[in-house]
Amino acid sequence: MRITFLGHAGFAVETASSVVVMDPWLSERGAFDSAWMQLPRNHHLAPRVRALLETPGRERFLYVSHEHKDHFDPEFLATLQRRDFTVVIPRFLRSELQDVFAKYGCKRVIACEDGREVPIKGGYIKLFVSEQGTNRDSAVMVRGDGQCFLNLNDCKLHDRLARIAEEEGPVDVFTAQFSGAIWHPTCYEYPQETYAAISLKKRDSKFEAVSRALETLRPRAYLASAGPACFLDPTLFHLNLEKVNIFPNATQLFRFLDQRLPSANLKKLESMPGDVLDVGTLDYVSLDGERLTEERFESYLRAYAADMAHLFRERRRNMLRAEVDEIHERLRVELQRKLDHLDLHARVGMPLYVELTELPRRLLRVDFQARRVDEVPSIHESTRYAMKVSAVDLVRVLDRKLTWEDFLLSFRLRLSRSPDVYEPILHGFLGVEIEDLRAFCEGVRSTESQRERTVVDAGGRRFTVQRFCPHQGADLSEGWVEEGRYLVCPRHRWRFDLEDGGRCPTNGSTLCAEPAPQPSAPSASEPEAPLHPVQEPLSL
């Protein structure tokens, strides 16, 4: 087996008889309305990837993990002329990927449920599908030639990895996202010290998730991928140079792993786009000519930004007042339609204010309790959520050129909330498409209906808690305890205080934790039953 790194989260996995191209993001326009650009540049690989997918002689597969445009690149896929390959995608409740590829004209489309295997000569492709709330994603495993590559992508399967390892056997090369890909705290109006503290906590939490995945899977090698993109829009360029944010590079991750897993027999690999790894030897058989180093990082980015400046000149323009007024009214209608589809509206205890920067005295106030959207001159509550955005950016959502989630990921907005507490229903209201809001609400209710409990051992003290996280249903029996009292969700690293009834300090969600009696000592003829405790970290 050979793995060619295609940049960001893209790979081409070649076995003796098959090739699987994963998430090729190669468009020179980047993703999320050109807010994210590939780092390092990988556009030169487009002809090579086209050749892999268009050249007959082997089984050819294209795998797309989910809808985010740094993984699903319709612009590049449209350049493929010969489409006699098989597309493998996850089957989500939202049918966007299936709808697109049904019209694409390829040989075959296989929409996989969780755990489905697609046979290839000498092995298989297997998908692991996760869909909770606003998150839709999948991971992929390729086993062939007696070797195995597991690509977690951005998929948060950390509470399932132990079971996957037990069922699937040894993994040779493992890769998973290690850098942030969310608008919090990036788009929030925090003091610099607060912003840095939140960013550092999120970064270390992501690093810890990778560490625990490595402890569970024990692969021979970890291949850094789904790392930071870069931001070349002049209004976003400063994000690249912040000393602390949620976009660390692989060097920072490897330093963390060296301290966290000092005795691990693990090869850590940072590839450049175009590098080819032999899985058997874990040596590179081909290296791309350009290497990006920390020393030349800023100069590289500035040259890159100069080359791409035309993208941002094209998208910025001054709008006439009549155009802005029309967008304002379209936005009001859109927000009201969203509100009409949100049947969990009564749970949101604060209003949402939306301001177009061109109309600072005509804010839209979303009243979730009254289920109405009104125009107001200013914010008049201390408890509120607020979003500020320009009409020229938002109109692309209203014109259906971007989804709401794509727009939020473009980082072209400013947000604030008081109190500074994550509100999941409001978050879903902002990020979910109108047609998906009812399914989103059903998902919330389904997660909340899970009442199974489990026992947690916190340094010798035992607690009973709800087994499934109230956020998105992760199995907390696969979590761990920090500081002797905080149960940590393995999927999103929410912390629940066992000494405070299992309450999450940052948002008030609870696991209804209660002290559990200590087990009686087993008799000589009766061994003690396992308690399924939360384990402390193991060493590789």
N, C-alpha and C positions, 0 to 999 in steps of 0.2 A: 504494500500500500504506500502511495505517495500523496502528500498533501501540499497543494500550492496555495499560499496565502494570497487572497485577492484584495486585501485591504479591508479595514474596519471589521465587519463580521462575516466576510466572504471567504469561501474556500472552494477549491476543486479537489475532490477526493478521487483518486484513480486506483482501481484494482486491475488485476490482469484482464478482466473482461468488461469492466463497467467504469463509468465516470459519473460522479454526482457533483453538480455545481450548486453551491449553497449561497443564497443571499448575495448575488453579485450586485453591488452598488457602485456603478461606474460612471453615471451621468456627470457630465461636466457642470451641470447646473446644481449639483448637490442635492439636498433634501430640505423639506419643510420651507418651501419658498426661498430656497438658496441660503437659508440661515445657517445650516450645517453643511460643511464641506469635508471631504475625505482627508484624513491625515494619517500618514503621508499621502500625497497625490497618487492616484492609481489609474487615471484615465487611460494611460498607455497600454493597460492590460485588456482593453475592450476587444481588440482583434484576436488575442489569444483565447479569451473566453468564448467568443463567437465560434472560433475553430473547434474548441472542445465540444460545443453543443451541436455544431452543424456537420462535423465530419463523421461519416458512417464507419462501421467496423466494430463498434462496441455498443453495449447498452448505454444509453445516455439519459440522464435524469436532471431536471432542474427542480430544486427544492427552495421554496419561499416560506420562511418561518412565520411571518405575520405581516400586518398591513403597514407598519411604520416604514416611511420612505427611505430610511437608511438601510433597509433590508429588502424591501419590495420596490424595485426601480423600473416602473413602466416605460420610462423614456429609453433606457438601454434595451429592455426586452423587445421594444418595437423595432430595433435595428436588426434583429435576427431574421434572416430571410428563409432559411430552411428550418422548419419546425417539426421535424419528425422525431422528436424526443418526447419523453414522458414528464409531465409536471406532477410533482408530489407536494401537496399542501395540507395543512391541518383543516379539519372540518369544524368551523365555529358556528355559533348560533347566528352571528352576523355573516351574511353570505357574500360579502364584498369580493373576497379572493376567488371564490368559486364562480361568481358572475363574470369577473374579468377574464378568467382563463377559459370559461365556456365559450367565449367569443374569440379567443386568441388564435385558434387554428392549429394547435399542436397535435401530436399523435394520440395522446391520451392524457387525461387528468385524473389523478387519484386523490380524492379528498379523504384524509385519514382521521378516524376517531383515535382517541387516546389509546396508545399501546399497539396500534396496528403495524404489522410487518409487511413490507413490500419485498418480495423475493428478488434477489439478483444472483447471477451465477457465482456459486461459492460463498454465499452469505445473504445478507438482507439489509434493508434500510428500515429503521423503526422510528416512529414518531411518538413523542410524549407531549400531549396537548393540555394546556392549562387555560381556563377561561373563568375569571372571577371579576365581577364588577366591571370596571373600565379596562381591565387588563385581559388581552387576548394574545397568546404567544404559544410557541412550541419549541421543543428541543428535538434534535435528530441524532440517531446513532447509525453509523455504518460499520458493519462487520463483514470482512472479506479478506481473503488470503491469510486467514488465521490471525488477523489483527483487528483492532477496534478503535474507532474514533468517536467520542461523544462530544457533541457541540451543544452546549446549553443555551447558546445565544443570550437573549435577555430574559429567558424564561425562568421564573422563580419556582423551581422544583426542589428547593433545598429540603423540604420536609418529606420528600419522596426518594431521595438519593440512596438511602440505606436499602430500601426495597428494590430499587433499580439495580444496585450493585449485587444484591443477593440473587436476583432473577436473571441478570444478563451476564454475569461473570466479569472477568478482568477487562479493564479499560487501559489501552496503551497510551493514547493521547487524549487529553481533556482540555476543553476551552469553555470559558464562561465570561460574561460581562464583568468588568471590574471597575468601570467608571460610571459616573452618574448620567442619567438621561431623563431629567425631570425639570420642571420649572420652579421647584422649591429647593433651596431659597433663591435661585438665580434671579427670578423676576420680582422678588419681594423687597419692599422698602424697609430694610433693616439698618441700624447703625453698623458700621464696619466691624466692630468687635463681635456683635451678635451674628452677623453674616459669616464671619470666619469661624466662630465656635460651632454654628450649625453645620457648616460645610465640613469641618474637620470630623465632627461626629458622624456625619453621613458617609464620608470617605472611609473612615476606619470600620464602620459597620459593613460597608461593601467588601472591604478587604477581609474582614472576619468571615463573611459568608463564603468567600473563595477558599479561605483556609479550612473551614469546616467541610466544604465539599471535597477538598483534597484529602482530608483525614478519612472521610467516608469511602471515597472511591479508590484511593491509593493508586493513581495512574503512574505510569512510568514518566510521563512528561506533561507539563502544563504549558499550553500555547496561548500567550496573551492575545486577546482579541476583543472586539466590541469596546475598545478603549475610547478615548476622547476623540470626537470630531474637532474641527477647528471652525472658527467663526470669523468670516472675512468681510461681512457687511460692516462698513465703518461705524455704525451705531452699536455693533456688538463686539468689535475687535478687542476691546479691553478685557473681555472674558479670557482670552488666550493668555494674558500676562498677569492675571491675579496670582498672588503668592499662595493663597489658599482658596480653593473652591471645590466643587464636586466633580471636577474633571482631571483626576490625576493621570499620570502616564505609567507605563509598565515598569520603569525604573523604580518609581515610588512603591509600587505594589511588591516588587521583588525584594526591596529592603524590608518591607513589613513581613513578608514570608520568611526571610532569613532569620528574623527574630522570633517569629511565631512558631515556625517549624524547623528549628535549627538542626535536628537530626534526621530530617526527611531525606529519603533516597529518591529525590525528585529532580528531574531536569527542567529548568525554567527557560522558556524560549520566547524571544521577542523577534518576530519576523518583519521584514519589509515586504510590501506588495511585490509579488513575483518570485519570492523565495520558495524553493521546493524542498520539502522535508521527506526523507525516507523513514517510514515508521519503524521498520525493523531495526535499523541502526541508530535512529534518532539523530542522524547527521544530515546536514543540508547537502543535497546533490547539485543544487544550483542556487546562486545568490543574485538578487537584483543589484544593479550597479550602484544605485544611490542609497546611502545610509543617512538617516536623520539622527543627529546627535543633540544632546542638551546644549552644547556649546553654540551650535548654529541654529537653534530653534527659532529665535526671534527673527533673524535675518531671513531664514527660510519662509516664515509666515508672511513677512512683509513683501517679499518677492512674489509669493503666491497670491497675496491680496491684490497686488498691482496687476497681475495677469487676469484676475477675475473681476476687476473693478467695473467692467462693462455691465455685468449682471445687475449691479446695484444702481447704476445710473439709469438703466432701463426701467426699473420698477418704481423709482421715486418720481413723483410729479406733484405739482400744485393743483388742488381741486377747486372748482368754482363753488361758491356758497350753495347754489342750488343742488349741486351733486352731494355735498355734505348733508344737506337737509334731507335729501332722498335716502341716503344711507342711514341716517338717524332713524327715520321712520321704518325702514326695512328691519333695522336692528330691533326696534321696539316690537314689531310683529313677530320676529323670530323668537325673542325672549318669551313673549306671551304664549306662543305655540309650544315652546319647551315646557313652560310652566303648566300648561294644560295637560301635558303628557306625564307629568311628574306626580304620581299619586302618593308619594311620601312627603309631599310639600309641608305638611303640618309639623314635621320633625325639625325643620330648619328654623332656629330661633332668632336668626338675625337677617336683616335685609341685605341684598346685594346691590351695590351702586356701580353702574357702568358709565364711564365718561369717555366721549370722543374728545381728543385733545383740541380739535378745531372748535368745539362747542362747550367750553368749560362751565357755562351757566345753564346747560340743558342736560342734566344728568338723568339717566333712567334708573329708577328705583324699583327693584324686584321685591315685592312683598310676598313671601312664601306663605305666610299664614292666611292672608286675604286672597291669595292667588291672582294678583294683578300687577301690572307694570305701569308706573306713572312717571311723568316728567317732573323733575323738581330742580330748583336752582342750586342746591348745595346739599352736602351731607349733614344731617342733623341728629344722628344717633352716635353714641360712643361705642355701642356694640354693633359692628357692621363688617361687611366684606366689601372691598372696592377694587375695581379694575379700570385701568386707564389705557386707552389704545387710540391709534390714529385711524381715521376713516379709510385712508389709502391702504392700510394693512387689513382692516377688518372686512372690507368689501370683498376680498378674495374668498372669505368664508361664505358670505352671503351669496356670492356667485357660484358656489360649490366647486371652486378650484382647490380649496383646502377643506379638510374636515376641521371640526372644532379642536380635536386633539392635536392635529398637525399645526394648527395656529398657535395653540398654547406652547408647543414644542419649538416654535419659531423664536421664542423669547422676545418677540416684539410687542411687549405689553409690560405694564407695571401693576403690581398687586399689593394689597395690604389687608390685614385683618386684625380686628380687635374684639375679643381677646385673641392672642396668637395661638389658636387651637385648630387643629385639622377637623374640618366638618365634611364627612364623607358624602352626604347627600348633596350638599352644595357643590362639592368637587365634581360629582357625577353630573349634576345639572350643567355645569360649564363645559365638561369635556366630552359628553356623550351626544351623538346625533339624535335628532328628534325622533326618528323612527326606532331608535334603540332604547329610549328612556323607559318604556314599560318593561322591557326585558331586564334592564338594569335594576329596576325596583323589585322585580320578582327574584333576581339574584340576591339582593340584600335580604329579603324575607327568608329565602331558602337557607342562607348562611345562619341567620338568627334562629332558625327552627331546630338547629342541631344542638341537642341538649346532653349528649353523651359526656360523661365526666371521666377524668383520669387522675392518677395520683402523682404528685411531684415531690421529689426528695430535694430539699434545699439545705444542704449541709447537715443532714441528720434530722431536720424538722420536715414533717410530711404535711402536704396540703392536698385537698381535692379541689380541682378546677374544671371549668368547662374545657373539653378537649380541643375544640376547634376555635380558632381565633375569630373574634367578632368582626374583624376588618374584612378579610376575604377568605376565611374558612381554612387556613393552614392548620395542619395537624400539630398541635402544641406538644404532643408526646415526643416529637422530634426536636423540641426546643432545648434550651439550656438555661441554667441559672447563673446570674451575675451578682456579685457583691452579697451573696448569701440570701437575697430576697427578691430579685427581679427575674421573673420568667420571661425569656426572650423568644419572640416568634421567629422561627427559622426562615420565613419567607420575606418579610419586610422589616424584621428586627424591632418590632414594637416591644416595649418593655412593660410588664405588668407587675405591680408591687404586691407580692404575696402577703405582706404584713398589713396591707391596706385593702383587704378584701379582693385582691387581684385587679385593682384599678390601674389603668394606664395614666400616668401623671400628665401626659401631653394632650390628652383629648377626653378623658373621663370614661372611656369604654372599660368594661369590667368582665372578669372571668368568674365572678362570684366565688372567690377562693375561700375555703374554710379549713381550719386545722383538722388534720386526720389523726386518728389514734395510732400510736406506734404498734407495730405488729408484735404479737406475743412470740416469745422464743419458741422455735420448732422443737419438737421432741426428737429423740435420736432416730425414731422410726418414721418420722414425718418431716421431710425436707421443707425448708421455707419456700413458699411460692414466690415467683418473680413479681415485682411490683411495677414494671415498666417505668422506672424512674428516669428523670432527665439526667443524662450523663455529663460529667465534666469532660473537657477536651481530652482526646486521646492523642498520642504521638504516633507519627507514621513509623 
